[in-house]
Structures are given as structure tokens and as C-alpha cells.
Amino acid sequence: MRRRKLPSTRFAVVTAAVLTVVGLAGCATGGPAPSPTASESASPSATAPVTVDPTQQPTTVDALPGSAFLRVSATAEVGDEEVRLQLTFARAQTGVAAPDDFAAVQEECANAITSQLEIYPLLEPTGVISSQLAMVGDWPEGMTVAVVAGGIIASFGDGTNVAPTEDAVGMFGCTVPIVTGPGSAEFVSLLLGDPAVSDRTDLEQQIALGSFGFESDSGSAVEVRWRDCVIQLSSAAQRIATASGWTQQTQGNFGCLIGDEGTV
């Protein structure tokens, strides 16, 4: 379980003002009026140019769609290269409401799910939470990034830029999907539930235990630095976050995450 907490980064904008000082010459009274004398014109003195550092632009994001549960946006940086990543989560759905995703995650992660049901024998697959990845910028060469897709049982990704799922017995290939390059992708995470409880209640309880966002991949060939982490919550996500005491961990070499303190 990860319990690392890193401080958020704040940016201050400082405006520099250039002041000009003008000297005033005094005139004496009561004496003879001075007669004007010719003199050479004074050459203007050269002044050093004033350099003003460019103001850093604030991080901006689009409004959260009404159909979304939450969205995590962050910039992954390697040296001088960077890419802006955005992961938008839809609201959790029951297996009946999202049959294709529900069937796909159970097929892709059959062994992982079986092992988890041995740990939670009173629960059963109930629904899913899905998310979509979008990005802007050049993907740094050698970088891989982990996507924390919401659930804690099994998750997989679909896209040419997602590492293939490895679901052999004893493997953890369905734990955290890995993004290996540029392009869009979709992710599905399974949610369990108690057969004696309503599916909607089950899904909310499982979501409360999950975590959402990006984190550095230990297998990345290059070290990734994270900045400009923005987390947008719907009213439903805000209510769950407050009731469950969600933790947010951002920036540095860790990632950009929000979720249950025991999983973030």
C-alpha cells in the first residue's frame, strides 16, 4: 500500500515595475541674472536594457462534462520534453448497464479476478468504471506511465499505446495498466459487490475504496517528473471524497492521484 504524500506546487506571479527618477535643479534669487553661455550638448547616457522574465501561464482545463465522474490532468516531463495527459472517468455502471465492458474485463483478467474472489469470497463481480485517456504534446522517448483506473480488483487498457495484459496465474498484469507511447486509450476496472446489497450501493462503496489518476512506472527507462496536477470532481465524486476522506498526492516523481488513503 502506498502512503506517500507530496506537497502541491503553487505558482506566484510577480510583476516588475521600472521607475524613472528625474533630478530638479534649483535657482538662486537676489543676484545678477546669469548671462547665457554656449556649451556643448550633453550626450544621452546609455542605459542597460531591462529584462523581464516571461510570466508563467496558469494551467487551464476544460469544464468537466456532465456525464463524467471525475477527471485527472497532469504534465509528465522528461528533461525538455513534456506531454499533457488527461484521464476522464465515467460514472460507475452495473454489469447490466455496461455488458460489453463487464464481459471484457472478466475475460482479460480472469485469473486476477479468481484470486481476488478467494480473498473476498462473499462478493461477486457487480459492475465497472471506465475511463478515457487523451494527451497533447510529444511523448518523451523511453517513458512509460501507470494508469490507476479506479478499482482495486482488476483493470485493463485498450489501445495501441497500452502494454499487453499479462494475466498468468500469480502475475499482476491486471493491477495497473501501463501506457507506453502517444495516442488515446480506454480503461476498464472491475467493481465487486455483495449479492445481498443493491448494486448501486455496492458500486458506490467500491468506488470509495478506489484511486484515480497517474503514477510513475517503476519500469520506465527514464525518470518522469510530474507537475500541473489538476483534479476535477463531479458533485457525486466530491460527496464520496468528503465522506471517505480521500487523499490527494501530486507532483514530484510520484504522480497525480486522488482516492482512498489506503490505496493512494
VENDA-V6696 format. One record per run of one state. SS is the DSSP state (helix for helix, strand for strand, loop for the rest). FROM is the first residue (numbers start at 1). TO is the last residue. If there is no record, write none. Layout:
# VENDA-V6696
SS_FROM_TO / SS_FROM_TO
This chain:
# VENDA-V6696
loop_1_67 / strand_68_78 / loop_79_80 / strand_81_90 / loop_91_92 / strand_93_94 / loop_95_98 / helix_99_108 / loop_109_109 / helix_110_119 / loop_120_122 / strand_123_137 / loop_138_144 / strand_145_149 / loop_150_154 / strand_155_158 / loop_159_161 / strand_162_162 / loop_163_176 / strand_177_179 / loop_180_184 / strand_185_194 / loop_195_198 / helix_199_208 / loop_209_210 / strand_211_216 / loop_217_224 / strand_225_233 / loop_234_234 / helix_235_244 / loop_245_246 / strand_247_252 / loop_253_254 / strand_255_259 / loop_260_264
